[in-house]
Amino acid sequence: MKTAGIIAEFNPFHNGHAHLIRQAKERLGADRIVVVMSGAFTQRGEISVMYKYDRVKSALLCGADAVFELPVSYSTATAEVFAFGGVSILDALGCTDCLVFGAESEDTGRMESLADILLAPTPDYLDKLEEGLKEGLSYPAARSRALPGYSDLLSSPNNILAIEYIKAIKRIGSDISPIAIPRTGKGYHDTELSEYASAEAIRSVLKADSADERYTKADSADAGTGKAAAFPDAIRGCVPDVVFDIMSTIYKKTFPISQDDLSAIAEYVLLTRSSEELAGYQDMNPDLANRFINTAAGIRSSEKPFSLSGFIGQMRTKELTYTRISRAMLHCILALKDMTRDSEGCLIPCPYTRLLGFKSEASELMHTIAAHASIPIVNKAADAPSVLTSDALPLFDATIRSDRLADMIISQKYGTRVTDGCRISPVII
C-alpha cells in the first residue's frame, strides 16, 4: 500500500486540490492520501474562510483518507516553518511514502539543488543577500536576486513552498520522496474565476459578496421562510460539486469569514497592549511593535474607521510585505509565543498532531498509524493532558484558544454558535 502525504490549507477546497489528489492516485499509484491541514488560521496570517471541520469534510469527500491538524504556531508561520511542521508530522505518522505538492515546476532535482544551497549557504550567496537587504529589498526579493540562476523557482509562492518542503525533508533526514505535480489553471495570486481558479480568487468573490455585512440568523433565511440565502453561483464551476453543496448549506450561517472580521479585536489589542508585550509574540520585534502602535494611533487621530486590512496596507513598505505584517498582527491577536524553535533558534519537529477526520474504510491506514506513529496523536481534546508531553501541551492549548477565537468571530457575524473544539470528535465519512 502506497501512501501519499499532502500539506494544505484547503482555504477553501477547490478543483486544483481535487486534481492534486487524483494525480497522486492515478499518476503515482497512491492507494491512500494523508493530509496535514492548518486549522482556524492560515500561513498568510488570516482567518480561514470556512470552519475547520467543514474543510475536513470537503477533503474526505474528495479523496483524502485521513486529515491531521498542523498546530497554530506552525500553521501561521513563515513558509519555512509551515513546511517543516507539516513534513515533520507526515514523517512521524510512520506511513508516508511520498509528499505530493502543486508547483509551477516539476523539476524536483533542480529544487533539491536549490534546497541544498539554502541549507548550506555559500559566502558569496550570503554577501549578495546581505547587500540586497541593506538596499532595502524584502527578504524574498533579496534572496531571489542573490540566486539569479534560480530566480524562476523563487518567483512563485508554490515553488517556494515546494523548496521548503524539500528542505524540511532533508533537515529531518526523512525517507519521504518529494514529488511535484504541475499546477493546472490560474496562478496563486490570480483573481479570475475559472475551472481551476486559485483559492485567492474564490475568497475574493466571497469577500465581495459579504462586503463587511453582519448577518443574524433571521437574515440568513429568506424573510423567515427558512429558505437558505443564495450562494454565489459563480463559485459553482471552481469547486467540486460536493464542496459547492457544503458551501451552499453553511452560507451566511458560519461562512464566509474574512480578515476584516478580526478588525475590532485587532484594534483592541493595539489599544490595550504595550510595545513590550507585542514585541514578545511570534514574528514580532521591538521596532515592529512600535510601528504597529504608532500606525494605529495615526489611524485613530484621522477619525477613519479601523479595518485590519487597511491597517496592514498602511504598514506595508518595500521591506515589509503584506503577509509579513498580517502574520505578525495575527500573532499579537492570538497572544502567540513562538513554539516552533528551541532556545538556540533551531526548528523543532512538531511534537504532536490531532486527528481531525478519516474515512470509515481507511481502518487499515489508521491501524498502521497507531502502530508506527512516533508522536502523540490527539483523538479527543479531553485526552490531551494525558497523552501530550509538557512541551506539546502549551502548543495544543494555543491551538484550542485560536479555534475558540474563530468560533467567536463566526458567532458574532452570523449569530451561529458552533460546537467548542474541545467537544468535537474526528469527522468520519
C-alpha positions in Angstrom: 0.0 0.0 0.0 1.5 3.3 -1.1 0.6 6.4 1.0 0.9 9.9 -0.3 1.0 12.9 2.0 -0.3 16.4 1.3 0.2 19.5 3.4 -2.6 22.1 2.8 -4.9 24.7 4.0 -7.9 24.0 1.7 -9.0 27.6 2.2 -11.3 26.7 0.6 -11.0 23.2 -1.0 -11.2 23.7 -4.8 -10.8 21.9 -8.1 -7.0 22.3 -8.0 -6.9 20.4 -4.7 -9.1 17.7 -6.2 -6.8 17.5 -9.2 -3.7 17.0 -6.9 -5.4 14.1 -5.1 -6.4 12.5 -8.4 -2.9 12.8 -9.8 -1.4 11.3 -6.6 -3.7 8.3 -7.1 -3.7 7.9 -10.9 -0.2 9.1 -11.9 1.7 8.0 -8.8 -0.3 5.0 -7.9 -1.0 6.1 -4.3 -3.5 3.9 -2.5 -4.1 6.3 0.4 -3.9 10.0 0.9 -3.0 11.5 4.3 -3.4 15.2 4.7 -1.9 17.6 7.3 -4.1 20.7 7.3 -4.0 24.0 9.0 -6.8 24.9 11.5 -8.6 28.1 12.1 -5.8 30.4 10.8 -3.5 30.3 7.8 0.1 30.8 6.8 -0.8 34.3 5.4 -1.8 35.4 8.8 -5.6 35.3 8.0 -8.6 33.6 9.4 -9.7 30.6 7.4 -12.7 31.4 5.2 -14.5 28.3 6.2 -15.0 26.5 9.6 -12.2 23.9 10.1 -14.4 20.8 10.2 -16.3 21.8 7.0 -12.9 21.9 5.2 -12.1 18.5 6.7 -15.4 17.1 5.4 -14.7 18.6 2.0 -11.3 16.9 1.8 -12.6 13.5 2.9 -15.4 13.6 0.4 -12.9 14.5 -2.4 -10.4 11.7 -1.9 -8.5 12.2 1.3 -8.4 9.2 3.6 -7.3 11.0 6.8 -6.8 14.6 7.9 -4.5 15.6 10.7 -4.0 19.1 12.1 -1.0 21.4 11.9 -0.9 23.3 15.2 -1.3 27.1 15.1 2.3 28.1 15.8 3.4 26.2 12.7 0.3 26.9 10.5 0.6 30.7 10.8 4.3 30.9 10.4 6.7 31.5 7.5 6.8 29.1 4.6 9.9 27.5 6.1 8.3 26.8 9.4 4.9 25.8 7.9 6.6 23.3 5.7 8.9 22.0 8.4 5.9 21.4 10.8 3.9 19.6 8.1 6.7 17.4 6.9 7.7 16.5 10.5 4.1 15.3 11.2 3.9 13.3 7.9 7.3 11.7 8.8 6.2 11.0 12.4 3.0 9.2 11.3 5.2 6.4 10.1 3.2 5.6 6.9 4.1 8.3 4.4 5.9 7.2 1.3 5.9 10.4 -0.7 4.9 14.1 -0.3 3.0 15.5 -3.3 2.5 19.2 -3.9 1.4 21.5 -6.7 4.1 23.7 -8.3 4.8 25.6 -11.4 7.9 23.5 -12.0 8.0 19.7 -11.7 11.8 19.6 -11.8 12.4 18.3 -8.2 16.0 17.6 -9.0 16.6 21.3 -9.5 14.6 22.2 -6.5 16.7 19.8 -4.4 19.9 21.6 -5.7 18.4 24.9 -4.6 17.4 23.4 -1.2 21.0 22.3 -0.7 22.3 25.8 -1.3 19.8 27.3 1.1 20.6 24.7 3.8 24.3 25.3 3.5 24.7 28.8 2.0 27.9 29.8 0.4 29.8 33.0 1.5 29.1 34.5 -2.0 25.3 34.0 -1.6 25.3 35.4 1.9 27.2 38.5 0.8 24.8 39.1 -2.1 21.8 38.5 0.2 23.1 41.0 2.8 23.8 43.5 0.1 20.1 43.3 -1.1 18.8 43.6 2.4 20.9 46.7 3.0 19.5 48.3 -0.1 16.0 47.9 1.4 14.8 44.9 -0.6 12.4 42.5 1.1 14.0 39.2 2.1 12.3 37.2 -0.7 13.4 39.8 -3.3 17.0 39.9 -1.9 17.2 36.1 -1.9 15.9 35.9 -5.5 18.5 38.5 -6.7 21.3 36.7 -4.8 20.5 33.4 -6.7 19.9 34.6 -10.3 20.2 31.0 -11.6 17.1 30.0 -9.6 15.1 33.2 -9.8 12.3 31.5 -11.7 11.8 29.0 -8.8 11.9 31.8 -6.3 9.2 33.9 -8.0 6.2 31.7 -7.3 4.7 31.0 -3.9 4.0 27.4 -4.9 7.6 26.8 -6.0 8.9 28.5 -2.9 6.8 26.3 -0.7 7.9 23.2 -2.6 11.5 24.1 -2.0 10.7 24.5 1.7 9.2 21.0 1.8 12.3 19.6 0.3 14.5 21.5 2.8 12.4 20.1 5.6 12.7 16.5 4.3 16.5 17.0 4.2 16.7 18.6 7.6 14.7 15.8 9.3 16.5 13.1 7.3 13.2 11.6 6.2 12.8 8.9 3.6 9.7 10.6 2.2 10.1 11.3 -1.6 9.1 14.8 -2.7 7.0 14.8 -5.9 5.9 18.0 -7.7 2.6 17.9 -9.7 2.4 20.7 -12.3 -0.3 23.2 -11.3 -3.3 23.4 -13.6 -5.1 26.7 -14.4 -4.6 30.1 -12.9 -1.6 31.3 -10.7 -1.6 31.6 -7.0 -2.5 35.3 -6.9 -4.7 35.3 -10.0 -8.2 36.6 -9.1 -10.0 35.5 -12.3 -12.6 32.7 -11.8 -12.2 29.6 -13.9 -12.4 25.8 -13.5 -9.1 25.8 -11.8 -9.4 29.2 -10.1 -7.0 29.9 -7.2 -8.2 29.9 -3.6 -7.5 33.6 -3.5 -9.8 34.2 -6.5 -12.6 32.3 -4.8 -12.0 34.1 -1.5 -12.2 37.4 -3.4 -15.6 36.7 -4.7 -16.8 35.6 -1.3 -15.4 38.7 0.3 -17.0 41.0 -2.2 -20.3 39.2 -1.7 -20.0 39.5 2.1 -18.8 43.1 1.9 -18.5 43.8 5.6 -22.1 43.0 6.3 -23.1 41.4 9.6 -25.8 38.8 9.5 -28.1 37.3 12.1 -29.9 34.0 12.0 -33.0 35.9 10.7 -31.0 37.5 7.9 -29.6 34.2 6.8 -33.0 32.9 5.8 -35.4 34.4 3.2 -37.9 36.5 5.2 -38.3 33.9 7.9 -39.4 31.2 5.5 -36.3 29.0 6.2 -35.1 29.3 2.7 -31.3 29.4 2.7 -29.5 32.5 1.5 -28.5 32.3 -2.2 -24.8 31.2 -2.5 -22.9 33.0 -5.4 -23.4 30.7 -8.4 -20.1 32.0 -9.9 -18.3 29.6 -7.5 -20.0 26.5 -8.8 -17.5 25.6 -11.5 -14.5 26.3 -9.3 -15.1 23.7 -6.7 -16.2 20.0 -6.7 -20.0 19.6 -6.6 -19.9 18.1 -3.0 -17.9 21.2 -1.8 -20.4 23.5 -3.5 -23.2 21.7 -1.7 -21.4 22.2 1.7 -20.8 25.8 1.0 -24.4 26.4 -0.1 -25.6 24.8 3.1 -23.5 26.8 5.5 -23.6 30.1 3.5 -24.2 33.0 5.8 -24.5 30.7 8.8 -20.8 30.0 9.5 -19.3 31.1 6.2 -17.6 33.1 4.7 -15.2 34.7 7.2 -12.6 37.2 6.2 -9.6 39.0 7.7 -11.6 42.2 8.4 -13.9 40.2 10.7 -10.9 40.5 13.1 -10.8 44.3 12.9 -12.4 45.0 16.3 -10.2 42.6 18.2 -7.1 43.8 16.4 -7.9 47.4 17.3 -8.5 46.4 20.9 -5.1 44.7 21.0 -3.3 47.7 19.6 -5.1 50.0 22.1 -4.5 47.9 25.2 -1.1 46.2 24.9 2.3 47.9 25.3 5.0 47.7 22.7 7.0 45.5 25.1 4.1 43.0 25.2 3.7 43.0 21.4 7.4 42.5 20.9 7.3 39.2 22.7 5.0 37.5 20.3 5.9 35.2 17.4 7.3 37.1 14.3 7.5 40.4 16.3 10.4 42.6 17.4 10.6 45.9 19.3 10.8 48.1 16.1 7.8 46.4 14.5 5.8 46.6 17.8 6.5 50.4 18.0 5.4 50.8 14.3 2.2 48.9 15.0 1.3 51.1 17.9 2.2 54.4 16.1 0.4 53.4 12.9 -2.8 52.5 14.9 -2.5 55.9 16.8 -2.3 57.6 13.4 -5.5 55.9 12.2 -7.4 56.9 15.3 -6.3 60.5 15.0 -7.5 60.6 11.4 -11.0 59.5 12.6 -11.2 56.9 9.9 -12.9 53.6 10.7 -10.3 51.0 11.7 -10.1 47.9 9.5 -7.4 45.2 9.8 -6.7 45.1 6.1 -6.4 48.9 6.0 -4.0 48.9 8.9 -1.9 46.2 7.3 -1.9 48.1 4.0 -0.8 51.3 5.7 2.0 49.4 7.5 3.3 47.9 4.2 6.6 49.1 2.9 9.2 47.9 0.4 10.9 45.9 3.2 7.7 44.7 4.9 5.4 42.6 2.8 1.6 42.4 3.4 1.9 38.8 4.5 4.7 39.5 6.9 2.7 42.2 8.7 -0.5 40.2 8.6 1.2 37.2 10.2 2.8 39.3 12.9 -0.5 41.1 13.7 -2.3 37.7 13.9 0.2 36.5 16.5 -0.5 39.7 18.5 -4.2 39.0 18.4 -3.7 35.4 19.5 -1.0 36.4 22.1 1.0 33.6 20.5 4.6 33.0 21.5 6.9 31.2 19.1 6.8 27.4 19.9 8.5 26.3 16.7 12.1 26.9 17.7 14.4 26.0 20.6 16.4 28.4 22.7 19.2 28.4 20.0 16.7 29.2 17.2 16.7 25.7 15.7 13.4 24.4 14.3 11.6 21.8 16.5 9.7 19.0 14.8 6.0 19.3 15.6 5.6 17.4 19.0 2.1 16.1 18.3 -0.8 16.2 15.9 -4.6 16.0 16.2 -6.8 13.7 14.1 -9.5 15.8 12.5 -11.2 13.2 10.4 -10.9 10.0 8.4 -12.9 7.7 6.1 -14.6 4.7 7.7 -13.0 2.4 5.1 -9.5 3.6 6.0 -9.3 1.4 9.1 -6.1 -0.3 7.9 -4.4 3.0 7.5 -5.5 4.2 10.9 -4.2 0.9 12.5 -0.8 1.4 10.7 -0.5 5.0 12.0 -1.5 3.9 15.5 1.2 1.2 15.4 4.0 3.3 13.9 3.5 6.9 14.8 6.4 8.4 16.8 4.5 11.4 18.2 1.3 11.5 20.3 -2.0 11.8 18.3 -4.9 13.5 20.0 -8.2 12.0 19.0 -10.3 13.8 21.6 -9.3 17.1 23.1 -10.2 15.9 26.6 -7.4 13.3 26.3 -4.7 15.8 25.5 -3.4 16.3 29.1 -2.9 12.6 29.5 -1.3 11.9 26.1 0.8 15.0 25.4 4.2 15.9 26.9 4.8 19.1 28.8 6.4 20.5 25.7 3.5 19.7 23.5 0.6 20.7 25.7 1.2 24.5 25.5 1.1 24.3 21.7 -2.2 22.3 21.9 -3.7 24.8 24.3 -2.7 27.7 22.0 -4.4 25.9 19.1 -7.6 25.4 21.0 -7.6 29.1 22.0 -7.2 30.1 18.4 -10.2 27.8 17.5 -12.3 29.5 20.1 -11.5 32.9 18.8 -12.5 31.8 15.3 -15.7 30.3 16.7 -16.5 33.6 18.5 -16.0 35.5 15.2 -18.5 33.2 13.5 -21.0 33.7 16.3 -20.6 37.5 16.2 -21.0 37.7 12.5 -23.8 35.2 11.9 -25.4 34.5 15.3 -24.5 30.9 14.9 -23.0 29.1 17.8 -20.6 26.3 16.7 -19.6 23.4 18.9 -16.5 24.1 21.0 -13.4 22.4 19.6 -12.8 20.6 22.8 -16.1 18.7 22.4 -15.7 17.6 18.8 -14.6 14.1 17.8 -13.0 13.4 14.5 -15.2 13.6 11.4 -15.9 10.1 10.0 -17.2 9.8 6.4 
